[in-house]
C-alpha cells in the first residue's frame, strides 16, 4: 500500500474516531436534561392505614417516582413559580442544613455539562487525543463527585434527620406532614448512570486511540 493510501486511510479513521467522540459528548447534555435524574420513594402511614381499612394489605402506603430536569423546569419550577414565588424562597431558606451539598451537587452537574461541551468542540475542531482524554477523566471525576455530594443531601432526608415538614413555615404543615409523608428513598437515577458510562466510554475510547497512535509512530533510526 502506498504512503498516500495509508495517509488517506489514517485520516478517514481519525475523522470517524472524532465523530464518535463528538457524538458521545453531545449525548451528555441530552441525557442530563431528558432522562430521569432523581428517583424517590415517599411513604405515608396514613395512606397505609386507609388501604388496610379497605382490605388492601399489599399496599404499604408508599409512592415512587422520577424527576428529570425537563419535568422539573416544565412542571415543578415553572408552574410553582407562577402560583407562589414566596414558597420556593421559603423552602430554600428552611433547607439551610443541606445548602452546601445541594450547591456542590449543582456545581458538579454544571461541570459535567461544560466538560462535555468542551470535548465536543475539541473533537470537532482538533485531532488531539490527549485533550478529550483529560477532559473525559475530569468529567468522570465530576460525575463521581456529584454522586458523593448528592448522598449528603439524601441521607439527612431519608434517615429522619431532616423532616419534610421543616421545609414549610406553616405550623399546620409542620404538625400534619410527618404523619402524611416521609422520604424513604432518594438517589440519583438513570441519567447519572448514563453520564458515568458515557464519560467512561470516552476515556477508554480516547485512551485506546492514543495507544494505537503511539504504537504506529516509527521508531527513530539508530545512527
C-alpha positions in Angstrom: 0.0 0.0 0.0 1.4 3.4 -1.0 2.2 6.1 1.6 -0.6 8.3 0.1 -3.2 5.5 0.6 -2.0 4.8 4.1 -2.3 8.5 5.0 -5.8 8.7 3.4 -6.9 5.7 5.4 -5.4 7.1 8.6 -7.2 10.4 8.0 -10.5 8.7 7.5 -10.0 6.6 10.6 -9.2 9.7 12.6 -12.3 11.5 11.4 -14.5 8.5 12.3 -12.9 8.4 15.8 -13.5 12.2 16.3 -17.2 11.8 15.2 -17.7 9.0 17.7 -16.2 11.1 20.5 -18.3 14.1 19.5 -21.5 12.1 19.4 -20.8 10.7 22.9 -20.0 14.1 24.3 -23.2 15.6 22.7 -25.2 12.8 24.3 -24.3 14.0 27.8 -26.4 17.2 27.9 -29.3 15.4 26.2 -29.2 12.6 28.7 -28.9 15.0 31.6 -31.9 17.0 30.6 -34.4 14.4 29.4 -33.6 11.2 31.3 -34.7 10.6 34.9 -32.2 12.2 37.2 -33.6 11.5 40.6 -35.6 8.5 42.0 -37.6 8.9 45.1 -40.0 6.9 47.3 -42.4 8.6 49.7 -44.0 6.6 52.4 -47.3 7.5 54.2 -48.6 5.8 57.3 -51.9 7.5 56.8 -52.3 6.0 53.3 -51.2 2.6 54.5 -53.8 2.7 57.3 -56.5 3.7 54.8 -55.5 0.9 52.5 -55.6 -1.7 55.3 -59.0 -0.4 56.4 -60.2 -1.0 52.8 -58.9 -4.6 53.0 -55.8 -4.0 50.8 -53.0 -5.4 52.8 -50.5 -5.3 49.9 -50.4 -1.5 49.8 -47.7 -0.3 52.1 -48.6 3.4 51.5 -45.5 4.2 49.5 -45.3 6.1 46.3 -42.3 6.2 44.0 -41.5 8.5 41.1 -38.7 10.0 39.0 -37.7 13.6 38.4 -35.9 14.7 35.2 -34.6 18.2 34.6 -37.2 18.6 31.8 -40.0 17.7 34.2 -38.6 19.9 36.9 -38.3 23.0 34.7 -41.6 22.5 32.8 -43.8 21.3 35.6 -42.5 21.9 39.0 -40.4 25.1 38.8 -42.4 27.0 36.1 -45.9 26.3 37.4 -44.8 26.5 41.0 -43.2 29.9 40.5 -46.3 31.2 38.8 -48.5 30.1 41.7 -46.3 31.0 44.7 -42.9 32.6 44.3 -42.5 33.1 48.0 -43.0 29.3 48.6 -39.7 28.5 46.8 -37.8 31.1 48.8 -39.2 29.7 52.0 -38.3 26.1 51.1 -34.8 27.2 50.2 -34.4 29.2 53.4 -35.6 26.3 55.5 -33.2 23.9 53.9 -30.1 25.5 55.3 -28.8 22.2 56.7 -28.3 20.9 53.2 -27.3 24.1 51.3 -23.7 23.1 50.9 -24.2 19.6 49.4 -27.0 21.0 47.2 -24.8 23.7 45.9 -21.9 21.2 45.4 -24.3 18.8 43.5 -25.3 21.7 41.2 -21.7 22.7 40.7 -20.6 19.2 39.8 -23.6 18.9 37.5 -22.7 22.1 35.7 -19.1 21.0 35.3 -20.3 17.7 33.8 -22.2 19.6 31.1 -19.5 22.2 30.5 -16.9 19.4 30.2 -19.0 17.6 27.6 -19.4 20.7 25.5 -15.6 21.3 25.6 -15.0 17.7 24.5 -17.5 18.2 21.7 -15.8 21.3 20.3 -12.3 19.8 20.7 -13.4 16.7 18.8 -14.8 18.8 16.0 -12.0 21.3 15.6 -9.0 19.4 16.7 -7.4 16.0 16.1 -6.0 15.9 19.6 -6.4 12.7 21.6 -4.9 13.9 24.8 -7.2 16.8 25.4 -10.5 14.8 25.1 -8.9 12.1 27.3 -8.0 14.5 30.0 -11.4 16.2 30.0 -13.2 12.8 29.9 -11.3 11.8 33.1 -12.2 15.2 34.6 -15.8 14.6 33.7 -15.7 11.2 35.2 -14.4 12.7 38.5 -17.1 15.3 38.5 -19.8 12.6 37.9 -18.5 10.7 40.9 -18.3 13.9 42.9 -21.9 14.7 42.1 -22.9 11.3 43.5 -21.0 11.9 46.7 -22.4 15.4 47.1 -26.0 14.2 46.5 -25.6 11.5 49.1 -25.1 14.2 51.6 -28.4 15.6 50.5 -30.3 12.4 50.5 -29.1 10.8 53.8 -30.5 13.5 56.1 -33.8 13.4 54.3 -34.2 9.7 54.4 -32.9 8.9 57.9 -35.2 11.4 59.5 -32.6 14.0 60.4 -34.4 16.5 58.3 -38.2 16.1 58.0 -40.2 17.3 55.0 -42.1 19.5 57.4 -39.0 21.5 58.1 -39.2 22.9 54.6 -42.5 24.6 55.3 -43.2 27.6 57.5 -46.9 26.7 58.2 -47.4 25.3 61.7 -50.2 23.2 60.4 -48.0 21.6 57.7 -45.2 21.0 60.3 -47.8 19.3 62.5 -49.5 17.1 59.9 -46.8 16.4 57.3 -44.7 14.0 59.4 -47.7 11.7 59.6 -48.7 12.1 56.0 -45.4 11.7 54.1 -41.8 10.9 54.6 -39.0 10.2 52.1 -37.6 6.7 52.4 -35.5 6.6 49.3 -33.8 9.4 47.4 -30.9 8.8 45.0 -29.6 9.6 41.5 -31.2 7.6 38.7 -30.6 6.6 35.1 -29.4 10.0 33.9 -26.4 9.9 36.3 -25.6 6.3 35.4 -25.6 7.1 31.7 -23.4 10.1 32.2 -21.0 8.0 34.1 -21.0 5.4 31.4 -20.5 7.9 28.6 -17.5 9.6 30.3 -16.0 6.1 30.9 -16.6 5.2 27.3 -15.0 8.5 26.0 -11.9 8.0 28.3 -11.5 4.4 27.2 -12.0 5.2 23.5 -9.6 8.1 23.5 -7.1 6.2 25.6 -7.2 3.3 23.1 -6.8 5.7 20.2 -3.8 7.3 21.9 -2.2 4.0 22.4 -2.8 2.9 18.8 -1.4 6.2 17.5 1.7 5.9 19.8 2.2 2.3 18.5 2.1 3.4 14.9 4.8 6.1 15.3 8.0 4.9 13.6 11.0 4.3 15.9 13.9 6.6 15.5 16.6 5.0 13.4 20.0 4.5 15.2 22.9 6.3 13.7 
